[in-house]
Amino acid sequence: MSLHLSSMTLSHFRSHKRAVIDVDARPVALFGPNGAGKTNILEAVSLFSPGRGLRRASAEDMARRPEALGWKLTGVLHTLNQMHEIESVSENGAARQVRIDSKSASQTALGRIARVLWLIPSMDRLWIEGAEGRRRFLDRMVLSFEPGHAQTSLAYEKAMRQRNQLLKDMVRDANWYTALENQMAETGVAIHQGRQRALARLATAQANAETAFPVADLELTQTEGTMPDTVDDFREALEESRFRDISAGRTLVGPHRADVYGVYAAKGVPAKDCSTGEQKALLVSLILANGRALAEDFGTPPLLLLDEVAAHLDADRRAALYGEICALGAQAWMTGTGAELFKELGERAQMLEVMETNGVSEVRKI
């Protein structure tokens, strides 16, 4: 059985006072004017995975205004021949609480039963802006393969924050650093190796696919220095870098300094120098490759969230994208301003119209 949602209810979430959505496993096309609440639905679906969702917003910011009472999402998730009832709740701005089949659960538990990938307009500048966005893009892919990656990253960041505080306080006693650097070495190398494995899986998935979208060659680089491959080497690098780090007031070596260098393979052109359309096509290609790799590794394709993706593709590319999504067997949630953007899908998809009246979003199945 493919991974899909069969129902979802939004209560006081963003612009939706109450929305009940019943769908089947086919792709879902959401259309309506800008500001109607289409992306809010995609954001709700993104919360069926660990983390802060596709907007990286706080739980408080997701609450419908002006009431700001909190919000609730419920859904029936089908995955690997099982069905789960999922509930996410935030009350009065508090962090969201997750329940799976009526039992309290961690967000990490969501990552073990579901995989969710997304492509949103803010990612269109991924290749030309800072390294942080590219690291986040890669880490979402790593997380799709290895749900424990999030906890490893949090442990690394916590240890690094504590070490950075010692550096800012100009502490020179080595004893203060040893335990923190041991933790950073273990988790940092795990992060680095997880990223390398993910890039290898993406490369294989792209090489083995027949696709209308360009292949992107990706390389993991460092914005400063080099990233050691072993725990012992990274521990030594941190120790040797202390004096320099004290001068800078922060840690200058590690996976937090990583970057992703992308190349349009067929042309040999760096992604940052490609046209806007080519950059978008490379992103689509990587999301599809990630989906194909997950279908093999996880046993079912992921949920795909594609916000306004059709607006930047011509009719041929749209038809190619829809064909690849359907061939993959993924339940893709896609948004666009008009139903005509999805006409190439025909009966292969289900259409939902999203409207807004007096500040309240409404969803209607066509």
BELZI-V521759 format. One record per pair of residues at least 6 apart in sequence whose ideal C-beta (glycine too) atoms are under 8 Angstrom apart, sorted by the first residue. I is the first residue (numbers start at 1). GAP is how many residues later the second one is. Records with the same first field share a line. If there is no record, write none. Layout:
BEGIN
I: GAP  GAP
END
This chain:
BEGIN
1: 77  78  79  80  299
2: 23  76  298  299  327  328  329
3: 74  75  76  77  111  112  295  297  298  299  300  327  328
4: 19  20  21  73  74  299  327
5: 18  40  43  70  71  72  73  298  326
6: 16  17  18  19  70  72
7: 13  14  15  16  68  69
8: 12  13  36  37  65  66  67  68
9: 9  10  11  12  63  64  65  66
10: 6  8  9  11  30  31  34  61  62  63
11: 6  7  60  61  62  63
12: 6  51  52  55  57  58  59  60
13: 6  27  31  49  50  51  58  59  60
14: 23  26  29  30  48  50  57  347
15: 21  22  25  49  341  344  345  346
16: 21  24  25  28  48  344  345  347
17: 47  343  344
19: 22  342  343  344
20: 343
21: 20  331  342
22: 343
23: 308  327  329
24: 326
25: 53  306
26: 305  322  323  324
27: 295  298  299  303  304  305  306  307  318  321  322  323
28: 303  304  305  306  321  322  324
29: 305  306  307  310  312  313  316  320  321  322  323
30: 8  11  12  303  304  305  306  322  323  324
31: 7  304  305  306  307  308  310  311  320  321  322  323
32: 6  305  321  322  323  324
33: 304  322  323
34: 303
35: 321
36: 318  319  320  325
37: 317  319  324  326
38: 269  297  316
39: 81  268  296
40: 321
41: 292  294  313  322
42: 12  76  78  263  265  291  293
43: 10  11  12  14  19
44: 29
45: 71  258  260  288
46: 7  8  70  72  259
47: 6  26  41  49
48: 27  29  38  40  62  66  68  255
49: 61  62  65  66  67  94
50: 57  58  60  61  93  97  100
51: 56  92  99
52: 6
53: 9
54: 64  66  251  253
58: 35
59: 12  31  34  35  36  37
60: 8  30  33
62: 9  28
63: 6  7  8  27  30
64: 7
68: 24  25
69: 22  23
70: 19  20  21  22  23  24
71: 18  19
72: 15  16  17  18
73: 13  14  15  16
74: 11  12  13  14
75: 10  11
76: 7  8  9  10
77: 6  7  8  9  36  37
79: 34  35  221
80: 33  219  220
82: 31
84: 16  17  29
85: 15  16  17
86: 12  13  14  24
87: 11  12  13
88: 8  9  10  11
89: 7  8  10
90: 6  7
96: 11
97: 7
98: 6  7  8  9  11  12
99: 6
100: 9  10  13
107: 43
108: 39  40  42  43
111: 32  36  39
112: 35
114: 188  189
115: 29  179  183  187  188
116: 28  186  187  189
117: 23  24  27  170  173  174  177  185  186  187  188
118: 169  186  187  188  189
119: 164  165  168  185  186  187  188  190
120: 185  187  188
121: 186  187
123: 10  14  160
124: 152  155  156  159  188
125: 8
126: 7  8  11  153  157
127: 7  135  144  145  147  152  155
128: 144  151
131: 92  126  127  128  129
134: 125  126
135: 121  123  124  125
137: 123
138: 57  60  61  82  120  122
139: 10  14  56
141: 57  61  145  149
142: 7  52  53  55  56
143: 6  7
144: 146  150  158
145: 49  52  53  56  148  149  152
146: 48  51  52
149: 42  45
152: 35  38  39  42
153: 34  38
155: 28  32
156: 27  28  31  32  35  98  99  100
157: 99
159: 21  22  24  25  28
160: 24  91  94  96
162: 18
163: 14  17  18  21  75  88
164: 85  86  87
166: 10  11  14
167: 75  78  79  81  82  83  84
168: 81  82
170: 76
171: 6
172: 70  74
174: 65  68
177: 61  62  65
181: 54  57  58
182: 53
184: 50  54  67  70
185: 46  47  49  50  53
186: 45
188: 39  46  66  67
189: 39  40  41  42  45
191: 64
192: 28  35  37  63  66
193: 36
195: 25  60  63
196: 24
199: 19  20  21
201: 92  96
202: 16  84  87  88  91
203: 14  15
204: 89
205: 84  85  87  88  91
206: 9  10  79  80  83
207: 8
208: 84
209: 79  80  83
211: 74  77  109  113
212: 104  105  108  109  112
213: 68  69  71  72  75  104  107  108  111
214: 50  51  52  53  64  67  68  71
215: 49  50  51  70
216: 46  47  48  49  55  66  69  70
217: 45  46  48
218: 42  43  44  45  68
219: 41  42  43  44
220: 7  38  39  40  41
221: 37  38  39  40
222: 35  36  37
223: 34  35  36
224: 28  29  33
225: 12  27  28  32
226: 27
227: 7  26  27  28  30  31
228: 6  8  9
234: 19  20
237: 16
238: 13  15  16
241: 10  11  12
244: 8
245: 6  7
261: 9
262: 8  9  10  20
263: 6  7  8
264: 6  7  10  14  18
267: 7
271: 7  8  11
274: 8
276: 36
277: 35
280: 32  33
281: 32  36
284: 25  29  37
287: 17  19
288: 36  37  40
290: 12
291: 10  11  13  37  39
292: 9  36
294: 6  7  8
295: 6  7  33  34  35
300: 29
301: 27  28  29
302: 28
303: 27  28  29  30
304: 21  26  27  28  29
305: 27  28
306: 26  27  28  29
307: 27  28
308: 27  28  29
309: 12  25
310: 8  11  24  26  31  32
311: 25  26  30
313: 8
315: 29
318: 23  26
319: 25
322: 20  22  23  26  27
325: 7
326: 19  22
334: 8
336: 6
339: 12  14  27
342: 7  9
350: 15
351: 14  15
352: 11  12  13  14
353: 10  11  12  13
354: 7  8  9  10
355: 6  7  9
356: 6
END
